[in-house]
């Protein structure tokens, strides 16, 4: 009996393995010889762009069939144009991935007028890590604290309304009484950095991880001062939290909604309606990429910390943001729209 049971169990395991192989094969057959397009909604050189291209370089070898993976920028409206394209025009077959603005779910929750997508129907794949958002000021201003920002007008660079580079300083003006003058029209973070060097603007929003990856010399040489942070606190950053500076409990709830994207990091999503087996393959490919020694080596060289947020929990974060009570969402609308 024992021998027959062992033989039967082994047969069942082999059958199960064959079944999994058979399930995986159609995914490999689909992707083999195809191109997976990674769309990036902002300009070249910033953290979104760098992380998207980093993942694009490595994820293809972990997708069954090993498709070619091509990253391309599609700028406009702080990345919302790309998200609209991904939702409404891109093929829904698993060949399109977007590097999404982490503020998009909150922007939808407040009824942003340019939003032509449903973030809850995107199928989220993951991000390299959650982020701490910051506001940094150029060294020549002499600004060191939020109180300093209340005493002088400081020019902040931004891409446009609806982008976090705009609504972060606008939020600080509204809830912390700072005096940012916000100048829009920059295609992406790299261009805002250049504007800071030229003296066109004096401050900008950026993540702490992006400062370390894209401008480590600025931090080393004290070219910028990080005045505040928001979201998951960075252990190596000594700056107060915007949430903690809120003056009332309701103000804190509004601020938390506005910066809710910090929990998503720099998130990747694919289109709605991707077949379940391909979605599972893409999510697994993202997981495998996060453990890939070559990817980890490249990430370390770029000063990116890898502490992934994966697709399934990310989907739940998005759903929670979209379920924000309407009275709170409406108070945040002016910042996210």
C-alpha angles and dihedrals in degrees: 000000000000092000092047090049092051091049091048092048091049090050092051091049091050091048091049091049091049090049092053090048090051090050092050095047097072089053091052091046090052097049098039109111094003131116123237110208118213108199119203117198097204138054130283122282106030128107095267091053095044094049093045092052092044092055092041090057093058111025097074094072090056096050112089109256091025099246123197110263119210125186118207134174121236106178131190140105093017091301096311092112089060092048091050089051092048091051100041109026112020120096111266095218104098097269095105126067126174129209093221130208105249090222094061097095091051091045089054091046091060093046099254108202097224094051112112097164139073109233090198090063095051110097106234120217105183146264135247092245144330113267142225110224117215142186113221130188129205115255097240091066093068089222113147106155144030088254089059089053089055091057102050138034110251122193113230124194121224140168097228147301110306092035119106090235085067105036097044095065090036089055090050091051091052101042104025101032095239120157106228117162103207119213115193135192104080113132095220149338095284091059091049089052090053089049089054090052090050093049095244091122133016105205145021144180117249138148120264090237090054093052089053093047102040105027109023089145090060090056093044093049094040092240090147136034118214103219101181142000134205136198124020104010117247109233092213097048122086102201131116122257119251088217091056091050092058111121099214136026091247091051089053092052090052092049091049090054092048092052096036090115090074087080089059097050110193098338131202122208137172129213127282119267098033106155112263095244093052092046090052089049093050093048091048090047089054091050091049091048091055088057097041109120092216091051091048091050092052092045091052091050088053092048093244116147112219114216101138131217106205130215102257097053089039089057088055092049090053092049091051092051091049090053093059111138111263097237091058093043092054092055089054094045098094092058100045102037 
